[in-house]
Amino acid sequence: MAENDLAKMRSEYANTGLDEQSAGRDPFALARRWLHDAIAARLDEPNAMALATASAGGLPSVRLVLLKGLDESGAVFFTNYESRKGQDLAENPHAAAVMLWHPLQRQLRFEGQVNKLDPAASDEYFRSRPVGAQISAACSPQSHTVANRAELERRWQEVETAEGGVSRPDSWGGYRIQIQSFEFWHGREDRLHDRLRFFQAGGQWRCERLAP
């Protein structure tokens, strides 16, 4: 596609939007409502989120992960602790995430400090995964170089045939983003979009409107 074609690409948004009254005072409740709407609309991967981390030196990286829990304690996802994001979080335990539900003309952003889940919680989630996914998590040196596809398949078969079943490796588990701010974006006509930001002040959530 030519560059000038990209410059002309745009979609118009409906004149519905988001106001302060309908947003309410609890950003977690609103986030769960939007997530429920995305699930009810049968969107592909409604719990997918782009997760941004940065190294101690400030070098950023971003990738898609799956949100596996959301409540007042934070947003939960699982990964390999020795992956690039795991290394970033060990050096700089903060992250930002964005979830896009384009057919609903909605986008949710949040950010905060990140902590590992306790091992028991990671064990419980690991056991709930399909066996094949357990094997992949146990055999994959995520983000590290491998010689070829055959090496990955060999490692997978070694774990699959090992006696005693599959156990969660110490290098794999969950993180929780302790959310310190939210931004809810809703598309509007003529690019005059709605943006509501929630932040904590004095132990309470406050809401402010941002210009699009």
Backbone as numpy.savetxt, mean C-alpha at the origin, in Angstrom:
# Nx Ny Nz CAx CAy CAz Cx Cy Cz
3.54 5.48 -28.79 2.71 6.68 -28.79 3.58 7.93 -28.79
3.25 8.87 -29.66 4.03 10.10 -29.77 3.83 10.96 -28.54
4.85 11.76 -28.22 4.79 12.60 -27.03 3.62 13.57 -27.09
3.34 14.12 -28.28 2.26 15.09 -28.37 0.91 14.42 -28.13
0.79 13.12 -28.41 -0.45 12.41 -28.11 -0.62 12.25 -26.60
0.45 11.97 -25.89 0.37 11.87 -24.44 -0.08 13.20 -23.83
0.43 14.29 -24.37 0.08 15.60 -23.82 -1.40 15.90 -23.98
-2.04 15.30 -24.99 -3.45 15.57 -25.24 -4.38 14.63 -24.48
-3.83 13.60 -23.86 -4.67 12.63 -23.16 -5.22 13.22 -21.87
-6.54 13.12 -21.67 -7.16 13.55 -20.43 -8.56 12.97 -20.34
-9.02 12.85 -19.13 -10.39 12.39 -18.89 -11.11 13.45 -18.08
-12.38 13.63 -18.38 -13.19 14.55 -17.59 -13.81 13.78 -16.43
-14.03 14.47 -15.34 -14.57 13.85 -14.14 -15.97 14.38 -13.85
-16.75 13.56 -13.15 -18.13 13.92 -12.86 -18.20 15.05 -11.84
-19.30 15.75 -11.87 -19.50 16.89 -10.97 -20.16 16.42 -9.67
-19.52 15.45 -8.98 -20.05 14.97 -7.69 -19.11 15.44 -6.60
-18.04 14.70 -6.35 -17.00 15.19 -5.47 -17.19 14.84 -4.01
-16.44 15.57 -3.16 -16.36 15.30 -1.73 -16.36 16.62 -0.98
-17.29 16.75 -0.02 -17.29 17.95 0.81 -17.00 17.57 2.26
-16.75 18.59 3.07 -16.35 18.36 4.45 -17.44 17.64 5.26
-18.69 17.94 4.98 -19.76 17.31 5.74 -19.85 15.82 5.46
-19.81 15.44 4.18 -19.90 14.02 3.85 -18.65 13.26 4.23
-17.51 13.95 4.31 -16.27 13.29 4.71 -16.31 12.87 6.18
-16.98 13.66 7.02 -17.03 13.36 8.44 -15.75 13.75 9.15
-15.64 13.33 10.40 -14.50 13.71 11.23 -13.49 12.59 11.43
-13.81 11.39 10.98 -12.95 10.22 11.20 -12.36 9.77 9.88
-11.09 10.05 9.61 -10.51 9.66 8.33 -10.42 8.15 8.13
-10.27 7.40 9.22 -10.23 5.94 9.09 -11.58 5.41 8.60
-12.66 5.96 9.14 -13.99 5.53 8.70 -14.20 5.86 7.23
-13.77 7.04 6.80 -13.91 7.42 5.40 -13.04 6.54 4.51
-11.83 6.25 4.93 -10.94 5.38 4.14 -11.54 3.99 3.99
-12.09 3.46 5.07 -12.71 2.13 4.97 -13.95 2.16 4.08
-14.70 3.26 4.12 -15.88 3.38 3.26 -15.48 3.42 1.79
-14.44 4.17 1.48 -13.98 4.22 0.10 -13.44 2.87 -0.35
-12.72 2.18 0.53 -12.21 0.86 0.18 -13.37 -0.12 -0.04
-14.38 -0.05 0.81 -15.56 -0.90 0.63 -16.24 -0.61 -0.70
-16.35 0.67 -1.07 -16.96 1.04 -2.35 -16.17 0.45 -3.52
-14.85 0.47 -3.42 -14.00 -0.08 -4.49 -14.19 -1.58 -4.60
-14.31 -2.26 -3.46 -14.54 -3.70 -3.47 -15.92 -4.00 -4.05
-16.94 -3.25 -3.62 -18.31 -3.47 -4.09 -18.42 -3.21 -5.60
-17.59 -2.30 -6.12 -17.60 -2.01 -7.55 -16.84 -3.05 -8.36
-16.29 -4.06 -7.67 -15.54 -5.15 -8.31 -14.36 -4.65 -9.14
-13.68 -3.65 -8.62 -12.48 -3.17 -9.30 -11.36 -4.19 -9.13
-10.46 -4.26 -10.12 -9.31 -5.14 -10.02 -8.40 -4.67 -8.90
-7.97 -5.61 -8.06 -7.02 -5.32 -6.97 -7.40 -4.04 -6.23
-8.57 -3.96 -5.62 -8.98 -2.73 -4.95 -8.11 -2.37 -3.76
-7.34 -3.34 -3.24 -6.46 -3.06 -2.10 -5.02 -2.83 -2.50
-4.76 -2.62 -3.80 -3.40 -2.32 -4.25 -3.03 -0.89 -3.88
-1.80 -0.70 -3.43 -1.33 0.65 -3.12 0.12 0.80 -3.55
0.44 1.98 -4.05 1.82 2.31 -4.38 2.50 2.77 -3.10
3.56 2.08 -2.72 4.26 2.35 -1.46 5.61 3.00 -1.76
5.82 4.18 -1.22 7.07 4.90 -1.43 7.91 4.87 -0.16
9.19 4.53 -0.32 10.14 4.55 0.78 11.37 5.33 0.32
12.27 5.58 1.25 13.51 6.27 0.91 14.63 5.72 1.78
15.81 5.68 1.21 16.98 5.22 1.95 17.42 6.28 2.95
18.41 5.95 3.76 18.94 6.92 4.72 19.48 8.15 4.00
19.97 7.97 2.78 20.49 9.08 2.00 19.43 9.84 1.23
18.16 9.43 1.36 17.08 10.15 0.70 16.75 9.67 -0.69
17.33 8.53 -1.14 17.05 8.02 -2.48 15.69 7.32 -2.45
14.72 7.80 -3.22 13.37 7.23 -3.14 13.20 6.01 -4.03
12.22 5.19 -3.68 11.78 4.10 -4.54 10.32 3.83 -4.26
9.62 3.30 -5.25 8.19 3.07 -5.11 7.83 1.78 -5.81
6.82 1.07 -5.28 6.35 -0.17 -5.86 4.92 -0.42 -5.40
4.23 -1.35 -6.06 2.89 -1.69 -5.66 2.91 -2.86 -4.68
2.15 -2.72 -3.60 1.96 -3.80 -2.63 0.46 -3.88 -2.34
0.06 -4.89 -1.57 -1.35 -5.06 -1.24 -1.60 -4.69 0.22
-2.58 -3.84 0.42 -3.02 -3.49 1.76 -3.73 -4.69 2.37
-3.30 -5.12 3.56 -3.88 -6.31 4.18 -4.56 -6.02 5.51
-4.61 -4.78 5.91 -5.31 -4.42 7.13 -5.36 -2.91 7.26
-6.49 -2.39 7.74 -6.62 -0.95 7.94 -7.56 -0.70 9.10
-7.01 -0.18 10.18 -7.82 0.25 11.32 -7.08 1.39 12.01
-7.58 1.79 13.18 -7.01 2.96 13.85 -5.54 2.78 14.24
-5.05 1.54 14.25 -3.64 1.32 14.56 -2.76 1.51 13.33
-3.35 1.55 12.13 -2.56 1.81 10.94 -2.91 0.91 9.77
-2.06 0.98 8.73 -2.22 0.21 7.50 -1.16 -0.88 7.45
-1.57 -2.10 7.16 -0.69 -3.26 7.24 -0.40 -3.82 5.85
0.85 -4.17 5.61 1.25 -4.91 4.41 2.35 -5.88 4.79
2.62 -6.83 3.90 3.61 -7.88 4.16 4.63 -7.93 3.02
5.87 -8.27 3.39 6.92 -8.33 2.38 8.15 -9.01 2.96
9.19 -9.08 2.15 10.48 -9.60 2.60 11.25 -8.46 3.27
11.70 -8.70 4.50 12.43 -7.66 5.23 13.78 -7.32 4.58
14.30 -8.22 3.73 15.59 -7.99 3.09 15.45 -7.43 1.68
14.21 -7.12 1.27 13.98 -6.49 -0.03 14.44 -5.04 0.02
14.36 -4.36 -1.11 14.78 -2.96 -1.12 13.92 -2.13 -0.18
12.59 -2.35 -0.18 11.75 -1.57 0.72 12.06 -1.91 2.17
12.37 -3.19 2.44 12.75 -3.57 3.79 14.04 -2.90 4.23
15.00 -2.82 3.33 16.26 -2.15 3.65 16.04 -0.66 3.86
15.19 -0.06 3.00 14.87 1.36 3.18 14.24 1.61 4.56
13.29 0.77 4.92 12.56 0.97 6.16 13.43 0.73 7.39
14.45 -0.13 7.24 15.38 -0.33 8.34 16.22 0.93 8.57
16.52 1.65 7.49 17.32 2.86 7.59 16.48 4.11 7.88
15.28 4.12 7.33 14.42 5.31 7.39 12.97 4.83 7.55
12.51 4.61 8.78 11.22 3.96 9.01 10.01 4.86 8.81
9.91 5.41 7.61 8.76 6.22 7.24 8.36 5.86 5.81
7.08 5.98 5.52 6.60 5.63 4.18 5.39 6.47 3.83
5.14 6.54 2.52 3.93 7.18 2.00 3.29 6.20 1.03
1.97 6.23 0.95 1.26 5.30 0.07 0.12 6.02 -0.62
-0.25 5.52 -1.79 -1.40 6.06 -2.52 -2.18 4.90 -3.10
-3.51 5.02 -3.00 -4.42 4.05 -3.59 -5.28 4.79 -4.61
-5.36 4.26 -5.83 -6.10 4.91 -6.91 -7.24 4.00 -7.35
-8.46 4.55 -7.29 -9.64 3.86 -7.80 -10.22 4.72 -8.91
-9.60 4.63 -10.07 -9.91 5.57 -11.15 -11.36 5.50 -11.61
-11.97 4.32 -11.76 -13.38 4.32 -12.18 -14.30 5.04 -11.21
-13.90 5.13 -9.94 -14.69 5.87 -8.95 -14.23 7.31 -8.80
-13.19 7.69 -9.56 -12.64 9.04 -9.54 -12.17 9.43 -8.15
-11.50 8.47 -7.50 -11.03 8.68 -6.14 -9.57 8.26 -5.98
-8.89 8.95 -5.12 -7.51 8.63 -4.76 -7.32 8.90 -3.28
-6.65 7.97 -2.61 -6.38 8.10 -1.18 -4.89 8.05 -0.94
-4.38 9.05 -0.23 -2.97 9.08 0.15 -2.86 9.05 1.67
-1.81 8.39 2.17 -1.53 8.46 3.61 -0.04 8.24 3.83
0.43 8.67 4.97 1.85 8.54 5.28 2.04 8.48 6.79
3.20 7.96 7.20 3.48 7.87 8.62 4.69 7.03 8.92
4.92 6.84 10.19 6.03 6.02 10.66 5.68 4.55 10.49
6.71 3.72 10.25 6.49 2.30 9.96 7.19 1.44 11.01
6.48 0.44 11.50 7.04 -0.53 12.43 6.72 -1.94 11.96
7.56 -2.90 12.33 7.28 -4.30 12.03 6.14 -4.80 12.91
5.34 -5.70 12.37 4.36 -6.40 13.18 5.08 -7.37 14.11
4.42 -7.74 15.19 5.03 -8.74 16.05 5.02 -10.09 15.32
5.98 -10.98 15.62 6.11 -12.24 14.89 4.84 -13.08 14.88
4.07 -13.08 15.97 2.86 -13.89 16.02 1.85 -13.45 14.97
1.71 -12.13 14.76 0.79 -11.62 13.75 1.26 -11.99 12.34
2.58 -11.93 12.12 3.11 -12.33 10.82 2.93 -13.82 10.58
3.12 -14.63 11.63 2.89 -16.07 11.52 1.45 -16.37 11.15
0.52 -15.68 11.80 -0.90 -15.93 11.54 -1.26 -15.62 10.10
-0.78 -14.48 9.59 -1.09 -14.15 8.20 -0.40 -15.13 7.25
0.85 -15.49 7.54 1.58 -16.41 6.66 0.82 -17.73 6.52
0.28 -18.24 7.61 -0.45 -19.51 7.57 -1.74 -19.40 6.77
-2.30 -18.18 6.66 -3.54 -17.99 5.92 -3.33 -17.95 4.41
-2.10 -17.84 3.96 -1.82 -17.72 2.53 -1.91 -19.08 1.86
-2.20 -19.12 0.55 -2.13 -20.38 -0.17 -0.73 -20.99 -0.06
-0.65 -22.31 -0.12 0.64 -22.99 0.08 1.66 -22.51 -0.94
1.25 -22.34 -2.18 2.19 -21.88 -3.20 2.78 -20.52 -2.88
1.95 -19.63 -2.33 2.44 -18.30 -1.95 3.38 -18.40 -0.75
3.11 -19.33 0.17 4.03 -19.55 1.28 5.40 -20.00 0.77
5.37 -20.92 -0.18 6.64 -21.44 -0.73 7.41 -20.32 -1.42
6.71 -19.51 -2.20 7.38 -18.41 -2.90 8.02 -17.44 -1.93
7.30 -17.11 -0.85 7.86 -16.20 0.14 9.09 -16.79 0.80
9.08 -18.11 1.03 10.19 -18.76 1.71 11.41 -18.95 0.81
11.19 -19.07 -0.50 12.31 -19.39 -1.37 12.91 -18.19 -2.09
12.18 -17.07 -2.13 12.62 -15.94 -2.96 13.49 -14.95 -2.19
14.71 -14.69 -2.66 15.55 -13.64 -2.08 15.17 -12.29 -2.69
14.01 -11.80 -2.32 13.37 -10.68 -3.00 14.31 -9.49 -3.18
14.31 -8.94 -4.38 15.10 -7.77 -4.78 16.57 -8.07 -5.00
17.01 -9.29 -4.74 18.40 -9.66 -4.96 18.55 -10.36 -6.31
19.73 -10.28 -6.89 19.99 -10.85 -8.20 19.99 -12.38 -8.16
19.34 -12.98 -9.16 19.40 -14.43 -9.36 19.89 -14.69 -10.77
20.44 -15.88 -10.98 21.06 -16.18 -12.27 20.04 -16.25 -13.39
18.91 -16.87 -13.14 17.90 -17.07 -14.17 16.61 -17.61 -13.54
15.61 -17.82 -14.37 14.33 -18.36 -13.90 14.49 -19.76 -13.31
15.39 -20.54 -13.93 15.60 -21.91 -13.47 16.06 -21.95 -12.01
16.86 -20.96 -11.61 17.32 -20.93 -10.22 16.14 -20.72 -9.27
15.22 -19.83 -9.64 14.04 -19.60 -8.81 13.20 -20.87 -8.70
13.01 -21.56 -9.83 12.20 -22.77 -9.82 12.86 -23.88 -9.00
14.20 -23.94 -9.05 14.91 -24.94 -8.25 14.73 -24.65 -6.77
14.85 -23.39 -6.38 14.67 -23.02 -4.98 13.24 -23.32 -4.53
12.27 -23.07 -5.41 10.87 -23.33 -5.08 10.65 -24.81 -4.82
11.22 -25.65 -5.69 11.06 -27.10 -5.54 11.73 -27.62 -4.27
12.86 -27.03 -3.91 13.55 -27.44 -2.68 12.68 -27.18 -1.45
12.03 -26.01 -1.42 11.16 -25.70 -0.29 9.91 -26.58 -0.32
9.36 -26.80 -1.52 8.14 -27.59 -1.64 8.34 -29.03 -1.13
9.51 -29.60 -1.39 9.76 -31.01 -1.05 10.44 -31.18 0.30
10.73 -30.09 1.00 11.40 -30.20 2.30 10.46 -30.82 3.32
11.01 -31.61 4.21 10.21 -32.24 5.25 9.76 -31.20 6.28
8.59 -31.43 6.84 8.10 -30.55 7.89 7.25 -29.40 7.43
7.00 -29.30 6.12 6.16 -28.21 5.62 6.89 -26.89 5.53
6.13 -25.83 5.29 6.70 -24.51 5.07 6.47 -23.65 6.32
7.53 -23.06 6.81 7.44 -22.13 7.94 7.78 -20.72 7.46
7.21 -19.75 8.13 7.53 -18.36 7.78 9.00 -18.10 8.06
9.75 -17.66 7.04 11.16 -17.33 7.29 11.27 -16.05 8.12
12.35 -15.95 8.88 12.56 -14.75 9.70 12.67 -13.49 8.85
13.02 -13.66 7.58 13.21 -12.52 6.69 11.92 -12.03 6.04
10.78 -12.59 6.45 9.51 -12.23 5.80 8.47 -11.94 6.88
7.69 -10.88 6.69 6.67 -10.57 7.67 5.96 -9.26 7.37
5.28 -8.75 8.37 4.43 -7.59 8.16 4.99 -6.30 8.70
4.47 -5.20 8.13 4.75 -3.85 8.61 3.42 -3.15 8.84
3.44 -2.19 9.75 2.28 -1.32 9.97 2.71 0.13 9.81
2.00 0.84 8.92 2.19 2.28 8.80 1.29 2.95 9.82
1.88 3.62 10.79 1.10 4.36 11.77 0.74 5.71 11.15
-0.45 5.78 10.63 -0.82 6.90 9.76 -0.90 8.21 10.54
-0.17 9.20 10.03 -0.14 10.52 10.66 -0.88 11.57 9.85
-1.15 11.27 8.57 -1.94 12.18 7.75 -2.58 11.41 6.60
-3.76 11.87 6.21 -4.51 11.33 5.06 -4.77 12.47 4.09
-4.89 12.11 2.81 -5.46 13.04 1.84 -6.43 12.28 0.95
-7.68 12.78 0.91 -8.72 12.20 0.08 -8.92 13.10 -1.14
-8.80 12.51 -2.31 -8.93 13.25 -3.58 -10.12 12.71 -4.34
-10.96 13.62 -4.81 -12.10 13.21 -5.64 -12.14 14.07 -6.88
-12.21 13.44 -8.04 -12.21 14.17 -9.30 -13.45 15.02 -9.47
-13.26 16.20 -10.08 -14.37 17.11 -10.39 -14.18 17.64 -11.81
-15.21 18.22 -12.33 -15.16 18.76 -13.68 -14.15 19.90 -13.78
-13.58 20.05 -14.98 -12.66 21.14 -15.31 -11.42 21.16 -14.43
-11.08 20.00 -13.85 -9.87 19.86 -13.03 -9.95 20.64 -11.70
-11.14 21.06 -11.31 -11.29 21.74 -10.03 -11.63 20.68 -8.97
-10.65 19.80 -8.75 -10.85 18.61 -7.93 -10.99 18.95 -6.44
-11.59 18.00 -5.70 -11.68 18.12 -4.24 -10.50 17.40 -3.59
-9.85 18.08 -2.65 -8.77 17.49 -1.88 -8.96 17.85 -0.40
-9.19 16.85 0.43 -9.33 17.06 1.87 -8.19 16.36 2.57
-7.48 17.11 3.39 -6.35 16.56 4.13 -6.72 16.48 5.61
-6.50 15.30 6.20 -6.69 15.10 7.63 -5.32 14.99 8.30
-5.16 15.68 9.41 -3.90 15.62 10.16 -4.22 15.70 11.64
-3.30 15.25 12.46 -3.52 15.24 13.90 -2.99 16.53 14.53
-3.79 17.09 15.42 -3.39 18.30 16.16 -4.05 18.22 17.53
-3.23 18.25 18.57 -3.77 18.18 19.92 -4.47 16.88 20.22
-4.02 15.80 19.58 -4.61 14.49 19.82 -5.92 14.25 19.07
-6.31 15.18 18.20 -7.53 15.02 17.43 -7.24 15.17 15.95
-8.12 14.59 15.14 -7.98 14.74 13.69 -8.61 16.06 13.26
-7.88 16.81 12.48 -8.38 18.06 11.88 -8.44 17.90 10.36
-9.33 18.62 9.74 -9.50 18.54 8.29 -9.29 19.92 7.67
-8.60 19.94 6.54 -8.42 21.17 5.80 -8.53 20.87 4.30
-8.98 21.85 3.57 -9.13 21.70 2.13 -7.89 22.23 1.42
-7.40 21.46 0.45 -6.24 21.86 -0.34 -6.69 22.23 -1.75
-6.04 23.21 -2.34 -6.33 23.57 -3.72 -5.88 22.45 -4.65
-6.62 22.20 -5.72 -6.24 21.11 -6.64 -5.00 21.45 -7.46
